[in-house]
Amino acid sequence: MTGKLNWWKVSLTLLVALAVCSFGADRVSAADWPDILKQLKSTQESFQGEIKDMTLAQEIKMDTPNGEMTQEMKLFRKGDKYRWENKMQGGQMSGSMETTVIYDGKDTWMISPFTGKKKMNDNEQKQYQGQRDWWNQFSDKTAITGSETVGGRDCYVVAVNDPQKSSFTRIWVDKKSLNFIKGEIKNSKGEISEMINSDFRKIKGDREMPYKMEMFTKGKLLSSATVKSVEINKGLPDDLFSAEKIQAKGMDFKSIMKGLPIPQGK
């Protein structure tokens, strides 16, 4: 069970990160991957320079062996710093569990009832880093292999061909806007999952982002993320990204474990 939830944690973190970064180019003239990536990188960097801070609220629903679980997530960004607040409930939990992850520009901290306040090591940080420069996942081994229509959009099919740098095996990129439309990833069991972005809406000028993200395995919907709100350049305070300003709450085991099945002796 733990391994499965860790898989979802990593996958959904990546999905959310790509959603945040999935702002397309103003116009596309290139037709090969190196030129497309160069143009997209330039456009992304320009847009990121316009964003002083951002607040994104999402609701994520996941199908697990213990029933449906719901996460209410808020992501705050200011420059390179970020704060991720997550409230999970459902499954066999009667109550809810809250976790906060903060990157203060130097170190990444997790604050949760299980761990208290904990500084993450390098491997743990990689699971939560916002993939701000997500294009660095793609090496010179990446190549366009064809075209497909996804959600009514004419897309490049791009083979990543570099498992050491990217979780993706293939991605689908809108030819017109260069928005990230679909991604294919493989888990530790070799199962292929698809992540699909849709319901693109403008959030600043002509810049748009997906308000709906879904994950499928073997054609079955396993999780969906819906954006509830996006706020840009509202002047987030620096204290929001300080781990020193937040106190870890103790675990309420009675609330969380209430309703769990208790094994009966013979």
HELIX and SHEET records of a PDB file:
HELIX    1   1 THR A    2  CYS A   21  1                                  20    
HELIX    2   2 TRP A   33  GLU A   50  1                                  18    
HELIX    3   3 ASP A  122  TYR A  128  1                                   7    
HELIX    4   4 TRP A  134  GLN A  137  5                                   4    
HELIX    5   5 ASP A  238  PHE A  241  5                                   4    
HELIX    6   6 ALA A  243  LYS A  245  5                                   3    
HELIX    7   7 PHE A  253  MET A  257  1                                   5    
SHEET    1   A13 GLY A 116  LYS A 119  0                                        
SHEET    2   A13 THR A 108  SER A 112 -1                                        
SHEET    3   A13 MET A  93  TYR A 103 -1                                        
SHEET    4   A13 LYS A  81  GLY A  90 -1                                        
SHEET    5   A13 GLY A  67  LYS A  78 -1                                        
SHEET    6   A13 ASP A  53  THR A  64 -1                                        
SHEET    7   A13 LYS A 220  ILE A 232 -1                                        
SHEET    8   A13 ARG A 207  THR A 217 -1                                        
SHEET    9   A13 ILE A 192  LYS A 204 -1                                        
SHEET   10   A13 PHE A 180  LYS A 186 -1                                        
SHEET   11   A13 PHE A 168  ASP A 174 -1                                        
SHEET   12   A13 ARG A 153  ALA A 159 -1                                        
SHEET   13   A13 ALA A 143  VAL A 150 -1                                        
END                                                                             
